Amino acid sequence: MKVLGISGSLRAASTARAALKIALEGAAAAAAAVELLDLRELDLPLYDEDQARYTPANREAITRLQNAAAAADAFILASPEYHGGPSGVLKNAIDHLTGSHFKGKAAGIVTVAGGRVSPVTTAHMLRIILRQLHAYAVPQQVAIPAAEKLFDAAGNPADGELSERLRELGTEVVRLARALAHSS
Ligand SMILES: Cc1cc2nc3c(=O)[nH]c(=O)nc-3n(C[C@H](O)[C@H](O)[C@H](O)COP(=O)(O)O)c2cc1C
């Protein structure tokens, strides 16, 4: 059972990545193999259906993303809220994938916002994208307002209850992935 985490912020001190790491700890505690695909380390180009302008490094990054997604049994997507929706970074990564990477697989959603309003709408937008790709998003989701205040500089959460919810999300994703594996 493999769970792939993809985070939609390239920021070094990203709270979305910090939250995703904790959700993946929950998946690992449920005996899944976990991987956090850090988009900061990939030279992923803006998706271009013509592909003509892709460099060799771009192509390598796309293959790395696609192979990781193909090998995954489940996903946890994390995104900052940018202007009321998921970040372009995450959507661009998803655009490099197809329904074949997601179909029939379990997924979990984490969103973070700078403001005090919970980024639930952004989580719902990701849910709609996952539905379009025929993935099964677990009903639990973690939408974190004022995220900067909830993590210290090292990315450790100051809020034990939040950590618990993130870990539970990871566990639920693995539980659904196992149920789907047994039903096919
Ligand atoms: C382009 C942009 C748009 C943003 N839009 C929103 C927004 O609509 N609502 C909000 O609460 N925060 C907004 N923010 C703040 C981010 O959600 C916040 O800084 C978040 O923690 C960034 O995630 P990160 O820590 O993973 O980089 C925006 C930030 C940027 C850069």
The ligand as a Tripos MOL2 file, in Angstrom:
@<TRIPOS>MOLECULE
LIG
   31    33     1     0     0
SMALL
NO_CHARGES

@<TRIPOS>ATOM
      1 C1         -1.3390   34.4880   -4.5220 C.3       1 LIG1
      2 C2         -1.8400   34.2620   -3.1320 C.ar      1 LIG1
      3 C3         -3.1810   34.2620   -2.8820 C.ar      1 LIG1
      4 C4         -3.6670   34.0450   -1.5900 C.ar      1 LIG1
      5 N1         -5.0190   33.9930   -1.3920 N.ar      1 LIG1
      6 C5         -5.4910   33.7370   -0.1530 C.ar      1 LIG1
      7 C6         -6.8830   33.6430    0.0750 C.ar      1 LIG1
      8 O1         -7.7060   33.7320   -0.8320 O.2       1 LIG1
      9 N2         -7.3140   33.4090    1.3470 N.ar      1 LIG1
     10 C7         -6.4320   33.2800    2.4000 C.ar      1 LIG1
     11 O2         -6.8660   33.0880    3.5360 O.2       1 LIG1
     12 N3         -5.0930   33.3260    2.2100 N.ar      1 LIG1
     13 C8         -4.6020   33.5630    0.9580 C.ar      1 LIG1
     14 N4         -3.2540   33.5980    0.7480 N.ar      1 LIG1
     15 C9         -2.3500   33.2640    1.8620 C.3       1 LIG1
     16 C10        -1.9110   31.7840    1.8180 C.3       1 LIG1
     17 O3         -3.0290   30.9150    1.7760 O.3       1 LIG1
     18 C11        -1.0740   31.4450    3.0360 C.3       1 LIG1
     19 O4          0.0910   32.2740    3.0530 O.3       1 LIG1
     20 C12        -0.6680   29.9810    3.0970 C.3       1 LIG1
     21 O5         -0.1470   29.6980    4.3590 O.3       1 LIG1
     22 C13         0.3830   29.6460    2.0770 C.3       1 LIG1
     23 O6          0.6670   28.2580    2.1530 O.3       1 LIG1
     24 P1          2.1390   27.7480    2.4310 P.3       1 LIG1
     25 O7          2.4880   28.0990    3.8550 O.co2     1 LIG1
     26 O8          2.0450   26.2480    2.2510 O.co2     1 LIG1
     27 O9          3.0680   28.3740    1.4440 O.co2     1 LIG1
     28 C14        -2.7650   33.8350   -0.5290 C.ar      1 LIG1
     29 C15        -1.3850   33.8690   -0.7760 C.ar      1 LIG1
     30 C16        -0.9280   34.0810   -2.0560 C.ar      1 LIG1
     31 C17         0.5700   34.0790   -2.3110 C.3       1 LIG1
@<TRIPOS>BOND
     1     1     2 1
     2     2     3 ar
     3     2    30 ar
     4     3     4 ar
     5     4     5 ar
     6     4    28 ar
     7     5     6 ar
     8     6     7 ar
     9     6    13 1
    10     7     8 2
    11     7     9 ar
    12     9    10 ar
    13    10    11 2
    14    10    12 ar
    15    12    13 ar
    16    13    14 ar
    17    14    15 1
    18    14    28 ar
    19    15    16 1
    20    16    17 1
    21    16    18 1
    22    18    19 1
    23    18    20 1
    24    20    21 1
    25    20    22 1
    26    22    23 1
    27    23    24 1
    28    24    25 2
    29    24    26 1
    30    24    27 1
    31    28    29 ar
    32    29    30 ar
    33    30    31 1
@<TRIPOS>SUBSTRUCTURE
     1 LIG1         1 GROUP 0 **** ****
